[in-house]
Amino acid sequence: MIIQWLEQLMYELSDFFMAPVIMLLVVLFAYSLFAAGEFFSQSWQRRQQKNNYLKAVGLKLGEANNLNLKGYPLVEIAHSHPKVTKDQLDVAALDILQGVRSVSRLAPMLGLIATMIPMGPALKSLADGNVQGISENLVIAFSAVIFGLVIASITFWIAGEKKKWLAKELVAITPLLEESKIPHSEVAISEAA
């Protein structure tokens, strides 16, 4: 008796989750399109500012403030805050990637949830011999999983490309970070020797 009541309660609650999950998938799809636009914009900025980037990684930290470094966020942070540490730049890189990484993981889960919820009514329709009920629920189920996978594919690709960009920036800026940590007295001693 209690088990049947719990099963019925779970069935009704799972149906309640369908609308929020579908709305979240729509919001995440819009976010993935926004992220794609932002990615292509940053890609264009990186091409336009490549010479400034190459100059900036050859200067001491803080000396490239007059250069436009849009599209190169870690180099821009390092030059605008010369006392920044490598760990702080690592955290900044994680912050930059957090949105697309989270969406690339969350979207397939939501797609799976939105796929499984209509499967209950579809199976019930199968048992009742209602072919139209089966097809309506399966259309919703397959559409939801496709949306989830498309969202995840877009954001996963963007996250991978941005991670590569940020890693290259971090490698390029690391010698400048290490150089800025050397006390000036040690530099004078090493130059005198």
N, C-alpha and C positions, 0 to 999 in steps of 0.2 A: 504494500500500500504506500509506504513512505518512498520506496524506490520509484514507483510509478509517478508519484507526485513530483519528485525531483526531476525525473526524466521529462515530464511535461513542462515544468518550470524552465529547465535548460533549453528545451525546444522553443518556447515562447521568448525567452531572453535572447537566444541566438537570432531570432527573427527581428528583434528590436535593434540589434547591432547593424543590420544591413544598411539602413539609411546613413548612419554616421560613417561607416566604412566606405560607402560609395562616394560620399561627399569628400572624405579625405583623399580618395584616389583622384577625384577631379582637381582638388587643390594641389596635390603633388604633381599631377600632370601639368598644370599651369606653372608650378615652380620649375619643373624640368625644362619647359620651354624658355622660361626666364633665365635659368642657369645656362642653357645653350646659347642664348643671345648674349649673355654676359661673357661667356667663354670666348665666343667669336669676336666680341668687342675687345677683350683683353688680348686676344691673339693679334688683332690688327694693331693695338697699341704697342705690343712687344715688337712687331716688325718696324713700326714707325720710330720707336725710341731705342733701337738696338745700338746705335752709335753712342748715345748717351749712357747706356748701360755699360758698354765696353770702357768708356772713359771713367765711369764711376767706380768700377772694380779696380781701376789702376790708381785711384786717388786715395788719400788717407780718409778715414771716416770723418764726416762733417764737412769735407771740402767740396762735395757735389750737391750742395743744397740748391744751387742755381740751375741744375740740370733737371729736365723733365724726365722722371723715371716711372711714369704711369705704365702699368703692365708688369712692373718688376717690384712687387710689394715688399719683399724682404730687403732688397738693396735700398729701397726708399726709406724703410724703417731704420736700417742701419746708419744711413747718412743723416737722417733727421734726428736720431738719438745716438750719438757716438759712443755712449757708455753702455749700449745694449750688449747683452751676453748671447752666446750661441744658444743657450737654453731658452732664453726669451724669444729668440727667433724661431726655435723649434716649436714653441707654444703658439707663436703667431701663425706659423704654417699650419698647425693643427686647427686653429680657429678658422683659417681661410678655407680649409677642406671640410670642416665639420658638416655644413649643410648638405653638400652633394653626397658625402659618404653616408650620412644618416638616411637620406632619402633612398639611396641605392640599396640599402639593407631593409628599410621599412616597406617600400613599395611591393616587393614580392610577397611579404607576409600579409599585407592588407589584401592583395590580389587573391591569395589563397583563402583568406577568411571569406572574402566576397564570393569565392567560388564554392566553398563548402556550405554556406548558409542556404542557397537555393537548392542544393542537392537533396536536402530533407524533403521539401515540398515536391521536388521532381520524382523522388522515389515513392512518395505517397501517391502522386498522380499515376505512376506506373502501376501501383497496386490497385488503384481504382479504375484503371483502364482509360484514363484521361490523357490521350496522346497530346492534345493541345497544351495541357498543363505541364507535361514533360518538356516540350519544346520551348515554351516560354521561360521556364526556369533554367534550362540548359543554355539558352542564349545569354541570359544574365550572367550565369556562372562563367562561361567561356569569355565573354566580353571583359569581365572583371579581371580575370587572370592575364589576359592579353594586355590590358591597360597597365597592370602592375609590372609586367615584364618589360614593356616599352619604357616606362618611367625608370625602372632600374637600369636598363641598358644605357639610356641617355646619361643618367647621372653617374653610373659606374665609369663610363668612358671619360666623362669630364673630370671626375676625381682622379683617374689614372694620369691623364695628361697634365693636370695642374700639379699633381704630386711630383711628376718628372720636372716640370718647370721650377718648382720651389726647391727641389733637391739640387738642381744645377745652380740656382741662385745662392743657396747656402754653401755649396762647395766653392763658388767664386768669391764669396764674401768672407769665408772663414780665415784666410790669411790676414785680411784687414782687421778682423776682430782680434786675432792673436797679436798682431803688431801694435794695436792700440792698448794692449794690456802690459806691454813691456815698459817698465819705468824708464823715464828719460835718462837717468844716471847710468843704467845698464846700456842703453843705446850709445851714449857718449864713450863708455869704456870699450865697448866692442868696436866702435869706429876708430878709437885711438890705437887699438891693438893691431 
